[in-house]
Amino acid sequence: MKHQETPWAWVKRGVGIPLVIVLGWFLVSSCQEQKQSPIKGRLKILAAESVSPIIQKEVSRFEELYPEAHFDVSYVSSREAIVKLINGEVSLIIVGREFNAEEDSIIRHYKIDITKHVIAYDGIAALVNEKNPVRQLKTTDLAAILSGKVKKWSSFKGGFAEPITVVTQGPNSATYELLSQLLLDGKRFSTPIVEVKTSSEVIDDVASARFGGALGFVGLAPLHGISKPVRPLELADPSVLVDTLRTTAKIFPPHPAYVYLHYYPLTRPIVLYTTETGFGLAAGFISFITSPDGQRIFLDGGLVPATQPVKLVPSTFESN
């Protein structure tokens, strides 16, 4: 007799963390904790490692304002956070991308009620050692590197003879997935990579003499205020017209101003997803993180606020 799976035993297998719908989701949904106030109680949060410095400041500030509020925050890959949200293991996550098609399909199929809040905008910096003479690339150049078609920096104007060593977090990270979507039409990297667990490790490897020809990818928050021998490349997207003069392939650094204007080609939202309803601690934290005070923390950390007006001051960034 053929075995028929129940919905909660469904498993989607892929290259990353599998999505598993378990019975526990329904139990968690039906067995809610005692009612909490928006300013007191305990809440578990999973957040993407790439925004950990900022989220830690958001949480610390909220706990300072409301001493009866307590958060248990763990920093994981965006894929792991999303899987645990879908499986009901956590009720609030902060990740560096929106749900992909597979995840969205599962959420719709099982009618999981999830609320989305875009809380900031980030850029993905293409990072090189400061001794690397290459300063600018097109997105098509990055695609050629990640697809394995270009293997040496000497393929680019002014480049030295070092081989290109790609350093990044693995396929479960938002950075990897977005690069795959934006540059490779959803395909996996064909070039070998040095896979690391954290953004700090990416920066350290790019700064190291061990990888003189390294090309690393990180969000803007881990780069904020660092003093290591690394430099982000300026990037151009040849397919984008950025002004009324129909200028193409204009070069932009990963500055928050250009992320805000969507001129920098590798931009992404920072998204808070929650399954919480009502007016408990999750609602209070969302209210804070989207408020002027909460958004200021994103701005001070090198990201672009998403829920408050932004004023560009011309003297704060250079025009290209």
BAVOVO-408343 format. One record per residue (C-alpha): residue number from 1; y, z, x. Coordinates in steps of 0.001 Angstrom, whole numbers, padded with zeros to 6 digits. Layout:
BEGIN
@num NUM	v Y	w Z	u X
...
***
This chain:
BEGIN
@num 1	v 000000	w 000000	u 000000
@num 2	v 003353	w -000979	u 001422
@num 3	v 005639	w 001929	u 002180
@num 4	v 009060	w 001712	u 000526
@num 5	v 011937	w 003481	u 002236
@num 6	v 014209	w 005762	u 000293
@num 7	v 017942	w 005115	u 000728
@num 8	v 018411	w 008171	u 002929
@num 9	v 015699	w 006996	u 005328
@num 10	v 017477	w 003684	u 005935
@num 11	v 017993	w 002875	u 009575
@num 12	v 020124	w 000119	u 011020
@num 13	v 019101	w -000613	u 014570
@num 14	v 021452	w -002283	u 016997
@num 15	v 022686	w -002192	u 020543
@num 16	v 024702	w 000949	u 019966
@num 17	v 024095	w 004179	u 018087
@num 18	v 022058	w 003410	u 014937
@num 19	v 023527	w 004216	u 011562
@num 20	v 021161	w 006512	u 009712
@num 21	v 021768	w 007595	u 006134
@num 22	v 020084	w 010946	u 005720
@num 23	v 019493	w 013231	u 002755
@num 24	v 021781	w 015762	u 004389
@num 25	v 024818	w 013698	u 003406
@num 26	v 024131	w 014299	u -000237
@num 27	v 023427	w 017970	u 000359
@num 28	v 026648	w 018416	u 002314
@num 29	v 028593	w 016604	u -000380
@num 30	v 027204	w 018791	u -003137
@num 31	v 027271	w 022112	u -001276
@num 32	v 030918	w 022457	u -000375
@num 33	v 032195	w 025422	u 001582
@num 34	v 034373	w 027984	u -000102
@num 35	v 037807	w 026689	u -000997
@num 36	v 040250	w 026620	u 001859
@num 37	v 044017	w 026649	u 001962
@num 38	v 045848	w 023794	u 003744
@num 39	v 046955	w 026294	u 006398
@num 40	v 043879	w 028470	u 006939
@num 41	v 040148	w 028167	u 007378
@num 42	v 037940	w 026275	u 009831
@num 43	v 037486	w 022536	u 010238
@num 44	v 035259	w 020482	u 012520
@num 45	v 036829	w 017317	u 013966
@num 46	v 035331	w 014526	u 016051
@num 47	v 037902	w 012480	u 017950
@num 48	v 037759	w 009517	u 020296
@num 49	v 037853	w 010561	u 023932
@num 50	v 040656	w 008076	u 024634
@num 51	v 043154	w 010104	u 022583
@num 52	v 041880	w 013550	u 023551
@num 53	v 045081	w 014712	u 025335
@num 54	v 047182	w 013986	u 022256
@num 55	v 044765	w 015308	u 019641
@num 56	v 044388	w 018541	u 021596
@num 57	v 048172	w 018986	u 021441
@num 58	v 048207	w 018218	u 017705
@num 59	v 045527	w 020824	u 017052
@num 60	v 047107	w 023428	u 019321
@num 61	v 050492	w 022999	u 017669
@num 62	v 049008	w 023342	u 014180
@num 63	v 047147	w 026506	u 015200
@num 64	v 050368	w 027919	u 016672
@num 65	v 052186	w 027315	u 013394
@num 66	v 049319	w 028619	u 011256
@num 67	v 047266	w 031274	u 013112
@num 68	v 044642	w 031450	u 010367
@num 69	v 043716	w 027792	u 010902
@num 70	v 040917	w 027086	u 013376
@num 71	v 039557	w 023758	u 014562
@num 72	v 036324	w 022887	u 016368
@num 73	v 037146	w 019613	u 018132
@num 74	v 034650	w 017501	u 020053
@num 75	v 035518	w 014284	u 021886
@num 76	v 032973	w 011479	u 021579
@num 77	v 032804	w 007696	u 021368
@num 78	v 034308	w 006118	u 018259
@num 79	v 030888	w 004815	u 017224
@num 80	v 029323	w 008267	u 017408
@num 81	v 032157	w 009781	u 015379
@num 82	v 031820	w 007107	u 012687
@num 83	v 028036	w 007507	u 012480
@num 84	v 028371	w 011256	u 012033
@num 85	v 031042	w 010825	u 009359
@num 86	v 028847	w 008404	u 007406
@num 87	v 025861	w 010730	u 007755
@num 88	v 027879	w 013691	u 006477
@num 89	v 027655	w 015680	u 009708
@num 90	v 031439	w 015938	u 009913
@num 91	v 034218	w 015414	u 007359
@num 92	v 037140	w 014306	u 009549
@num 93	v 037248	w 011944	u 012508
@num 94	v 039963	w 010282	u 014593
@num 95	v 038928	w 006991	u 016218
@num 96	v 040399	w 004056	u 018116
@num 97	v 039432	w 001339	u 015663
@num 98	v 038795	w 000576	u 012012
@num 99	v 035281	w 000360	u 010563
@num 100	v 033443	w -002785	u 011603
@num 101	v 031668	w -005043	u 009098
@num 102	v 028316	w -003285	u 009476
@num 103	v 029791	w 000161	u 008924
@num 104	v 031926	w -001016	u 006015
@num 105	v 028912	w -002568	u 004332
@num 106	v 026923	w 000661	u 004548
@num 107	v 029813	w 002733	u 003209
@num 108	v 030176	w 000412	u 000226
@num 109	v 026420	w 000269	u -000379
@num 110	v 026057	w 004046	u -000530
@num 111	v 029408	w 004505	u -002307
@num 112	v 030685	w 007012	u 000253
@num 113	v 034225	w 008088	u -000576
@num 114	v 036245	w 007915	u 002651
@num 115	v 040039	w 008063	u 002920
@num 116	v 041800	w 006189	u 005727
@num 117	v 045070	w 007116	u 007459
@num 118	v 046514	w 004997	u 010293
@num 119	v 048253	w 007681	u 012363
@num 120	v 049377	w 005787	u 015506
@num 121	v 049164	w 002522	u 017409
@num 122	v 047754	w 002157	u 020905
@num 123	v 047410	w -000544	u 023529
@num 124	v 044416	w -001289	u 025739
@num 125	v 045621	w -001566	u 029315
@num 126	v 043895	w -003868	u 031804
@num 127	v 044061	w -001724	u 034924
@num 128	v 043849	w -002761	u 038592
@num 129	v 044244	w -001028	u 041932
@num 130	v 047849	w -001069	u 043132
@num 131	v 046724	w -003069	u 046210
@num 132	v 045572	w -005922	u 043979
@num 133	v 048151	w -008737	u 044320
@num 134	v 047478	w -010090	u 040799
@num 135	v 050093	w -008839	u 038354
@num 136	v 049753	w -011049	u 035316
@num 137	v 046894	w -012605	u 033357
@num 138	v 046397	w -014409	u 030073
@num 139	v 043968	w -013152	u 027472
@num 140	v 041947	w -016298	u 028129
@num 141	v 041626	w -015162	u 031756
@num 142	v 040255	w -011789	u 030609
@num 143	v 037815	w -013591	u 028336
@num 144	v 036630	w -015699	u 031277
@num 145	v 036060	w -012538	u 033319
@num 146	v 034174	w -010666	u 030589
@num 147	v 032045	w -013710	u 029785
@num 148	v 031022	w -013966	u 033450
@num 149	v 032681	w -017330	u 034034
@num 150	v 035140	w -015948	u 036593
@num 151	v 033837	w -013533	u 039203
@num 152	v 036515	w -013331	u 041917
@num 153	v 040209	w -012502	u 041948
@num 154	v 040800	w -015543	u 044151
@num 155	v 040324	w -017663	u 041003
@num 156	v 043829	w -016589	u 039974
@num 157	v 047101	w -017510	u 041612
@num 158	v 047844	w -015150	u 044503
@num 159	v 044528	w -013323	u 044092
@num 160	v 042615	w -011863	u 047015
@num 161	v 038963	w -012509	u 047871
@num 162	v 037557	w -009325	u 046326
@num 163	v 034898	w -009716	u 043605
@num 164	v 035932	w -008545	u 040144
@num 165	v 034169	w -005334	u 039134
@num 166	v 034656	w -004488	u 035456
@num 167	v 034820	w -000744	u 034794
@num 168	v 034817	w 000477	u 031218
@num 169	v 033192	w 002717	u 028683
@num 170	v 030065	w 001383	u 026996
@num 171	v 029409	w -000538	u 023763
@num 172	v 029813	w 002564	u 021582
@num 173	v 033460	w 002932	u 022616
@num 174	v 036301	w 001477	u 020566
@num 175	v 037698	w -000133	u 023718
@num 176	v 034517	w -002134	u 024375
@num 177	v 034163	w -003182	u 020740
@num 178	v 037772	w -004292	u 020401
@num 179	v 037685	w -006271	u 023642
@num 180	v 034533	w -007930	u 022360
@num 181	v 036226	w -008813	u 019064
@num 182	v 039605	w -009856	u 020454
@num 183	v 038422	w -011795	u 023502
@num 184	v 034787	w -012815	u 022983
@num 185	v 034478	w -013492	u 019245
@num 186	v 032338	w -010392	u 018814
@num 187	v 029897	w -011180	u 021624
@num 188	v 028867	w -008590	u 024200
@num 189	v 030168	w -008790	u 027768
@num 190	v 028137	w -011213	u 029880
@num 191	v 029459	w -009894	u 033175
@num 192	v 027838	w -006761	u 034640
@num 193	v 029940	w -003644	u 034149
@num 194	v 030247	w -000246	u 035746
@num 195	v 029786	w 001852	u 032621
@num 196	v 031428	w 005272	u 032583
@num 197	v 031796	w 007979	u 029939
@num 198	v 035511	w 008786	u 029992
@num 199	v 038885	w 007145	u 030453
@num 200	v 039537	w 009409	u 033434
@num 201	v 036464	w 007998	u 035150
@num 202	v 037747	w 004455	u 034553
@num 203	v 041057	w 005363	u 036185
@num 204	v 039356	w 007130	u 039093
@num 205	v 037070	w 004159	u 039782
@num 206	v 039946	w 001675	u 039687
@num 207	v 041952	w 003917	u 042040
@num 208	v 038998	w 004304	u 044412
@num 209	v 038646	w 002248	u 047575
@num 210	v 034996	w 001864	u 046561
@num 211	v 036084	w -000642	u 043900
@num 212	v 039019	w -002460	u 045479
@num 213	v 038587	w -005352	u 043069
@num 214	v 038057	w -003226	u 039966
@num 215	v 039354	w -004198	u 036544
@num 216	v 039331	w -001250	u 034166
@num 217	v 040212	w -000920	u 030484
@num 218	v 041758	w 002227	u 028989
@num 219	v 044090	w 003262	u 026204
@num 220	v 047691	w 004212	u 026905
@num 221	v 047346	w 007983	u 026423
@num 222	v 045196	w 008592	u 029551
@num 223	v 047751	w 006648	u 031637
@num 224	v 050708	w 008690	u 030454
@num 225	v 052248	w 010561	u 033372
@num 226	v 049466	w 009863	u 035897
@num 227	v 050249	w 009419	u 039593
@num 228	v 047270	w 007471	u 040924
@num 229	v 047195	w 004152	u 042818
@num 230	v 046591	w 002026	u 039731
@num 231	v 048704	w -000517	u 037855
@num 232	v 048336	w -002109	u 034401
@num 233	v 048456	w -005892	u 034310
@num 234	v 051049	w -007718	u 032258
@num 235	v 049318	w -009887	u 029667
@num 236	v 050044	w -012993	u 027615
@num 237	v 048244	w -014456	u 024629
@num 238	v 048670	w -018265	u 024784
@num 239	v 047927	w -018597	u 021069
@num 240	v 050748	w -016326	u 019897
@num 241	v 054336	w -017337	u 019119
@num 242	v 056449	w -014241	u 019669
@num 243	v 059954	w -015272	u 018615
@num 244	v 062047	w -017758	u 016692
@num 245	v 062274	w -019964	u 019766
@num 246	v 058504	w -020519	u 019405
@num 247	v 057894	w -019133	u 022876
@num 248	v 054225	w -019104	u 023827
@num 249	v 052334	w -017276	u 026557
@num 250	v 055142	w -014804	u 027155
@num 251	v 054084	w -011966	u 029434
@num 252	v 054272	w -008333	u 028302
@num 253	v 053313	w -005022	u 029912
@num 254	v 051454	w -002402	u 027838
@num 255	v 054662	w -000572	u 026955
@num 256	v 054806	w 001289	u 023588
@num 257	v 057791	w -000862	u 022565
@num 258	v 055735	w -004044	u 022899
@num 259	v 052784	w -002423	u 021168
@num 260	v 055120	w -001549	u 018280
@num 261	v 056422	w -005132	u 018123
@num 262	v 052843	w -006502	u 018413
@num 263	v 053946	w -008561	u 021399
@num 264	v 051408	w -006942	u 023699
@num 265	v 048150	w -008731	u 022842
@num 266	v 045641	w -005861	u 023116
@num 267	v 046805	w -003431	u 020442
@num 268	v 044826	w -001240	u 018074
@num 269	v 045336	w 001392	u 015389
@num 270	v 044395	w 005028	u 015825
@num 271	v 042730	w 005898	u 012539
@num 272	v 041936	w 009197	u 010847
@num 273	v 039066	w 008999	u 008362
@num 274	v 038031	w 011847	u 006100
@num 275	v 035562	w 012537	u 003311
@num 276	v 037413	w 015705	u 002347
@num 277	v 039071	w 015841	u -001068
@num 278	v 041394	w 018390	u -002565
@num 279	v 044013	w 020425	u -000761
@num 280	v 042080	w 022253	u 001933
@num 281	v 042606	w 022503	u 005689
@num 282	v 041914	w 018779	u 006201
@num 283	v 044780	w 017933	u 003836
@num 284	v 047058	w 020349	u 005663
@num 285	v 046212	w 018855	u 009063
@num 286	v 046713	w 015289	u 007776
@num 287	v 050072	w 016305	u 006347
@num 288	v 051084	w 017711	u 009729
@num 289	v 049800	w 014874	u 011917
@num 290	v 051635	w 012297	u 009787
@num 291	v 054847	w 014357	u 009633
@num 292	v 057817	w 013866	u 011991
@num 293	v 056620	w 016784	u 014178
@num 294	v 053075	w 015445	u 014409
@num 295	v 054223	w 011894	u 015064
@num 296	v 056551	w 013102	u 017826
@num 297	v 053463	w 014330	u 019696
@num 298	v 052033	w 010790	u 019617
@num 299	v 055340	w 009371	u 020847
@num 300	v 055569	w 011912	u 023664
@num 301	v 051991	w 011030	u 024644
@num 302	v 052752	w 007320	u 025086
@num 303	v 051566	w 005985	u 021711
@num 304	v 053484	w 004471	u 018803
@num 305	v 053984	w 006559	u 015643
@num 306	v 052580	w 004909	u 012526
@num 307	v 053941	w 006988	u 009655
@num 308	v 057547	w 007603	u 010704
@num 309	v 060406	w 005154	u 011397
@num 310	v 060660	w 003970	u 014995
@num 311	v 063954	w 003071	u 016627
@num 312	v 063863	w 000850	u 019699
@num 313	v 066437	w 001608	u 022368
@num 314	v 066903	w -001514	u 024586
@num 315	v 067475	w 000524	u 027749
@num 316	v 064019	w 002126	u 027487
@num 317	v 062099	w -001041	u 028249
@num 318	v 062640	w -004233	u 030163
@num 319	v 062823	w -007588	u 028481
@num 320	v 060652	w -010340	u 029927
***
